[in-house]
Amino acid sequence: MTRLVSIDGVIHRPEEARVSVYDRGFLYGDSVFETIRTYGGEPFALEEHLARLERSAERIAIALPIPRDELGREVVALLRAATAAGSAGATAGAQGSASAAGSAAPLESTIRVMLTRGSGPLGLDPSLAGAPLRVILVEPLKPLPGGLYRAGIAVVTIRTQRAGDAAPGAKVSNYLESLLALREARAAGAHEALILDPSGHVVEGTTSNVFLVERRPASHEGAEDPGHLLITPPKEAGILVGITRAHVMHVAGELGMPVCCEPVTMARLLAAEEAFITSSLREIVPVVRVDAHTIGAGVPGPKTRALHAAFRRRVGAGAMPLPWETP
């Protein structure tokens, strides 16, 4: 696996890739994007990601320059080219090496698909833009250290307004508020920042969705799992509806755990038995501390573990070591 870039369907090495400084994605963050990962070398939920990309583009009045299925073929072609280039380099570097056979396991990839409004003269008016520009980036996946899954992560809560609030549900490229919130989280020794809306409700992370595991009220007792509910903020809260979020909700149903999309207050978050965040690259990461408060027993909980294992089976990676089993 090596890094490659596709610009309007033409593949380049990263050092040769060029986009105009007059592109509105560069000048104004006037663009949308998707981040995808592979399992077994295949892009997971590619159609779901591209459908969301198209919806995001529609919300900010950018038309896909090519049909969605053609864009999907460009993604796969770039991924195949990057894999082939990486394999060729590894073969050449392993000539005469007795350890080559032990290093043949394929690497997984991160794929970023971007669509900008295009280039044009300086000026905020969207009508100044020419044709939309599409850029696809492929590079090796850098998984989180296994220790974060074993011990869980700390998060902080931050009240801010997100750039996406102007186009709810759109995955826009202007991440300044999230970037600053994440900077604040890292300065506090936390892995992620959870965004609070003006009413103080937990909405989502800077690059993640949020889930809680709660003890189920007596009126909800059931045979399969008599004890717990999975809670996540609803779409109406203005969240970015995550692809991984949807698959986690599906596997929760398979495990007999009811899912409720309901507002999450700080009191509700802090009273949860378990909490975790989800994203395409990180999958499911347990949260054990919020600000100065411990969540549950202060360690990753059994429901979070069970959901993660079920998610891995759903994506066809059930035979892979689970993240907390890796270094």
C-alpha positions as CSV (number, residue, x, y, z in Angstrom):
1,M,0.0,0.0,0.0
2,T,1.3,3.4,-0.9
3,R,-0.2,6.9,-1.0
4,L,-1.8,8.1,-4.2
5,V,-4.2,10.9,-5.3
6,S,-6.8,11.1,-8.0
7,I,-7.9,14.5,-9.3
8,D,-10.8,14.5,-11.6
9,G,-10.1,10.9,-12.4
10,V,-6.4,11.3,-13.1
11,I,-4.0,9.4,-10.8
12,H,-1.0,11.2,-9.4
13,R,1.8,10.6,-6.9
14,P,1.2,12.9,-3.9
15,E,4.2,15.1,-4.6
16,E,2.8,15.7,-8.2
17,A,-0.8,16.4,-7.2
18,R,-1.8,20.0,-7.9
19,V,-5.0,21.9,-7.1
20,S,-5.4,25.6,-7.9
21,V,-4.9,28.2,-5.1
22,Y,-8.1,29.7,-6.5
23,D,-10.1,26.6,-5.7
24,R,-12.9,27.5,-3.3
25,G,-12.3,24.5,-1.1
26,F,-8.9,26.0,-0.3
27,L,-10.1,29.6,-0.2
28,Y,-13.3,29.2,1.8
29,G,-13.7,25.6,2.9
30,D,-16.4,25.4,0.2
31,S,-16.5,21.7,-0.1
32,V,-17.8,18.4,1.2
33,F,-16.0,15.1,1.9
34,E,-16.2,11.5,3.1
35,T,-13.7,9.4,5.0
36,I,-13.8,5.6,4.3
37,R,-11.7,2.7,5.4
38,T,-11.1,-0.8,4.0
39,Y,-11.6,-4.2,5.5
40,G,-9.7,-7.0,3.7
41,G,-8.6,-4.4,1.2
42,E,-12.2,-3.5,0.1
43,P,-13.8,-0.1,0.9
44,F,-16.5,-0.6,3.5
45,A,-20.0,0.9,2.9
46,L,-18.7,2.7,-0.2
47,E,-22.2,3.2,-1.6
48,E,-23.5,4.6,1.7
49,H,-20.6,7.0,1.9
50,L,-21.0,8.2,-1.6
51,A,-24.8,8.6,-1.1
52,R,-24.1,10.8,1.9
53,L,-21.5,12.8,-0.1
54,E,-24.1,13.5,-2.7
55,R,-26.7,14.5,-0.1
56,S,-24.0,16.8,1.5
57,A,-23.3,18.3,-1.8
58,E,-27.0,18.9,-2.5
59,R,-27.4,20.7,0.8
60,I,-24.7,23.3,-0.2
61,A,-25.8,23.4,-3.8
62,I,-22.9,21.6,-5.5
63,A,-23.8,19.1,-8.2
64,L,-21.9,15.8,-8.5
65,P,-19.8,16.3,-11.7
66,I,-20.1,12.6,-12.6
67,P,-22.6,9.9,-11.7
68,R,-22.2,8.4,-8.3
69,D,-21.4,4.9,-9.6
70,E,-18.7,6.3,-11.8
71,L,-17.2,8.1,-8.7
72,G,-17.3,4.8,-6.9
73,R,-15.3,3.2,-9.8
74,E,-12.7,5.9,-9.5
75,V,-12.4,5.2,-5.8
76,V,-11.8,1.5,-6.4
77,A,-9.4,2.2,-9.3
78,L,-7.3,4.4,-7.1
79,L,-7.3,1.9,-4.3
80,R,-6.2,-0.9,-6.6
81,A,-3.4,1.3,-8.0
82,A,-2.2,2.2,-4.5
83,T,-2.3,-1.5,-3.5
84,A,-0.4,-2.6,-6.6
85,A,2.2,0.1,-6.2
86,G,2.8,-0.8,-2.6
87,S,3.0,-4.5,-3.4
88,A,5.6,-3.8,-6.2
89,G,7.7,-1.8,-3.8
90,A,7.5,-4.4,-1.1
91,T,8.5,-7.1,-3.5
92,A,11.5,-5.2,-4.7
93,G,12.5,-4.3,-1.2
94,A,12.2,-7.9,0.0
95,Q,14.5,-9.4,-2.6
96,G,16.8,-11.8,-0.9
97,S,15.2,-11.2,2.5
98,A,14.4,-14.4,4.5
99,S,11.7,-12.4,6.4
100,A,9.7,-11.5,3.3
101,A,7.1,-14.3,3.8
102,G,6.2,-13.0,7.3
103,S,5.5,-9.5,6.1
104,A,3.0,-10.3,3.3
105,A,-0.2,-9.3,5.3
106,P,-2.1,-6.6,3.4
107,L,-2.4,-3.2,5.0
108,E,-5.8,-1.5,5.3
109,S,-6.4,1.9,3.8
110,T,-8.0,5.2,4.5
111,I,-9.8,6.9,1.6
112,R,-10.9,10.5,1.6
113,V,-13.3,11.7,-1.2
114,M,-13.6,15.4,-1.6
115,L,-15.8,17.6,-3.8
116,T,-15.2,21.3,-4.0
117,R,-17.3,23.9,-5.8
118,G,-14.4,24.5,-8.1
119,S,-12.1,27.4,-8.9
120,G,-12.9,31.0,-9.8
121,P,-11.9,34.6,-9.2
122,L,-11.7,35.9,-5.6
123,G,-15.1,36.6,-4.2
124,L,-17.5,34.8,-1.9
125,D,-20.4,34.6,-4.5
126,P,-20.8,30.9,-5.3
127,S,-21.7,31.8,-8.9
128,L,-18.1,32.8,-9.5
129,A,-17.0,29.1,-9.3
130,G,-16.4,27.0,-12.4
131,A,-16.9,23.2,-12.5
132,P,-16.8,21.2,-9.3
133,L,-13.5,19.5,-8.5
134,R,-13.2,16.0,-7.2
135,V,-10.2,14.7,-5.3
136,I,-9.6,11.2,-3.9
137,L,-6.8,10.4,-1.5
138,V,-5.7,6.9,-0.5
139,E,-3.1,6.1,2.2
140,P,-2.3,3.4,4.7
141,L,-4.7,3.2,7.7
142,K,-3.1,4.2,10.9
143,P,-5.1,2.5,13.6
144,L,-5.3,3.8,17.2
145,P,-3.0,2.2,19.7
146,G,-4.6,-0.9,21.3
147,G,-4.2,0.7,24.7
148,L,-6.9,3.2,24.1
149,Y,-9.4,0.4,23.5
150,R,-8.1,-1.6,26.5
151,A,-8.2,1.3,29.0
152,G,-10.8,3.6,27.4
153,I,-10.5,7.3,26.7
154,A,-11.1,10.6,28.4
155,V,-13.2,13.3,26.7
156,V,-14.1,16.9,27.5
157,T,-17.3,18.8,26.8
158,I,-17.2,22.0,24.9
159,R,-20.0,24.4,24.0
160,T,-19.4,25.7,20.4
161,Q,-21.1,26.3,17.1
162,R,-20.1,24.1,14.3
163,A,-19.6,25.1,10.7
164,G,-22.0,22.4,9.7
165,D,-24.8,24.1,11.6
166,A,-25.4,26.2,8.5
167,A,-26.2,23.0,6.5
168,P,-27.4,20.4,9.0
169,G,-26.4,16.9,8.1
170,A,-23.8,17.9,5.5
171,K,-20.3,16.8,6.0
172,V,-18.6,20.0,5.1
173,S,-14.8,20.6,5.0
174,N,-14.8,23.6,7.2
175,Y,-13.8,22.0,10.5
176,L,-12.3,25.0,12.3
177,E,-14.6,24.9,15.3
178,S,-14.0,21.1,15.6
179,L,-10.3,21.6,15.2
180,L,-10.2,24.2,18.0
181,A,-12.3,22.0,20.2
182,L,-10.0,19.0,19.6
183,R,-7.0,21.2,20.3
184,E,-8.6,22.1,23.7
185,A,-9.3,18.4,24.4
186,R,-5.7,17.4,23.7
187,A,-4.4,20.2,25.9
188,A,-6.5,18.8,28.7
189,G,-5.1,15.3,28.1
190,A,-8.3,14.0,26.5
191,H,-8.7,12.1,23.2
192,E,-11.9,13.8,22.0
193,A,-14.2,16.7,22.6
194,L,-18.0,16.3,22.9
195,I,-19.9,19.2,21.5
196,L,-22.8,20.7,23.5
197,D,-25.6,22.6,21.8
198,P,-26.9,26.0,23.2
199,S,-29.2,24.1,25.6
200,G,-26.4,22.1,27.0
201,H,-27.3,18.8,25.3
202,V,-24.5,16.5,24.1
203,V,-24.7,16.4,20.3
204,E,-21.6,14.5,19.0
205,G,-17.8,14.5,19.1
206,T,-15.6,16.6,16.8
207,T,-15.3,13.6,14.5
208,S,-17.5,11.0,16.1
209,N,-21.0,10.0,17.2
210,V,-21.8,9.4,20.8
211,F,-23.6,6.4,22.5
212,L,-24.6,5.7,26.1
213,V,-25.5,2.3,27.7
214,E,-28.2,2.7,30.3
215,R,-30.0,0.4,32.7
216,R,-33.4,-0.3,31.2
217,P,-36.5,0.8,33.1
218,A,-38.6,-2.1,34.5
219,S,-41.4,-1.4,31.9
220,H,-38.9,-2.4,29.2
221,E,-37.9,-5.7,30.6
222,G,-37.3,-8.3,27.9
223,A,-36.1,-11.8,27.5
224,E,-33.1,-11.3,25.4
225,D,-31.4,-8.5,27.3
226,P,-33.5,-7.6,30.4
227,G,-31.1,-4.9,31.5
228,H,-29.9,-2.2,29.1
229,L,-30.8,0.4,26.4
230,L,-28.4,1.9,23.9
231,I,-29.0,5.7,23.7
232,T,-27.7,8.1,21.0
233,P,-28.6,11.7,20.1
234,P,-31.3,11.9,17.4
235,K,-30.8,13.3,13.9
236,E,-33.0,16.3,14.9
237,A,-30.2,17.4,17.3
238,G,-28.2,18.4,14.2
239,I,-25.7,15.5,14.3
240,L,-23.9,14.2,11.3
241,V,-25.6,10.9,10.9
242,G,-22.6,8.5,10.9
243,I,-22.2,5.4,8.7
244,T,-20.6,3.5,11.6
245,R,-23.4,4.8,13.9
246,A,-26.0,3.2,11.7
247,H,-24.2,-0.2,11.7
248,V,-23.7,-0.1,15.4
249,M,-27.4,0.5,15.9
250,H,-28.1,-2.5,13.6
251,V,-25.9,-4.9,15.5
252,A,-27.4,-3.7,18.8
253,G,-30.7,-4.9,17.5
254,E,-29.1,-8.2,16.6
255,L,-27.9,-8.5,20.1
256,G,-31.3,-7.8,21.5
257,M,-30.4,-4.4,22.9
258,P,-33.1,-1.7,22.1
259,V,-31.8,1.6,20.6
260,C,-33.3,4.9,21.5
261,C,-32.5,8.1,19.7
262,E,-33.1,10.7,22.4
263,P,-31.6,13.9,23.7
264,V,-28.6,13.4,25.9
265,T,-28.2,15.8,28.8
266,M,-24.9,16.1,30.8
267,A,-26.7,14.5,33.8
268,R,-27.7,11.6,31.6
269,L,-24.3,11.1,30.2
270,L,-22.6,11.1,33.6
271,A,-25.1,8.6,35.0
272,A,-24.6,6.1,32.1
273,E,-23.2,2.7,32.9
274,E,-21.1,2.8,29.7
275,A,-20.3,5.3,26.9
276,F,-18.5,5.2,23.7
277,I,-17.8,7.1,20.5
278,T,-18.0,5.8,16.9
279,S,-16.3,6.8,13.6
280,S,-15.3,5.1,10.4
281,L,-11.6,4.9,11.2
282,R,-11.8,4.2,15.0
283,E,-14.9,2.0,14.9
284,I,-16.0,1.9,18.6
285,V,-13.9,3.5,21.3
286,P,-15.0,3.2,25.0
287,V,-15.2,6.5,27.0
288,V,-14.4,6.1,30.7
289,R,-14.0,9.7,31.7
290,V,-16.0,12.9,30.9
291,D,-14.4,16.1,32.1
292,A,-13.6,15.3,35.8
293,H,-16.2,12.5,36.0
294,T,-15.8,8.8,35.8
295,I,-18.3,6.9,33.6
296,G,-19.6,3.7,35.2
297,A,-16.8,1.5,36.7
298,G,-14.1,3.6,34.9
299,V,-13.2,0.8,32.5
300,P,-14.6,-0.3,29.1
301,G,-17.9,-2.1,29.7
302,P,-19.1,-5.5,28.6
303,K,-21.9,-4.1,26.3
304,T,-19.3,-1.9,24.5
305,R,-17.1,-4.9,24.0
306,A,-20.0,-7.1,22.7
307,L,-21.1,-4.4,20.3
308,H,-17.6,-4.0,18.9
309,A,-17.2,-7.7,18.4
310,A,-20.6,-7.8,16.6
311,F,-19.7,-4.8,14.5
312,R,-16.4,-6.6,13.4
313,R,-18.4,-9.6,12.4
314,R,-20.8,-7.4,10.4
315,V,-18.1,-5.8,8.4
316,G,-16.5,-9.2,7.6
317,A,-13.6,-8.8,10.0
318,G,-14.7,-11.2,12.7
319,A,-11.4,-13.2,12.3
320,M,-9.2,-10.2,12.9
321,P,-7.9,-9.5,16.4
322,L,-10.1,-7.0,18.2
323,P,-8.5,-3.6,18.8
324,W,-8.0,-4.2,22.6
325,E,-6.1,-7.4,21.7
326,T,-3.5,-5.6,19.7
327,P,-0.4,-3.6,20.8
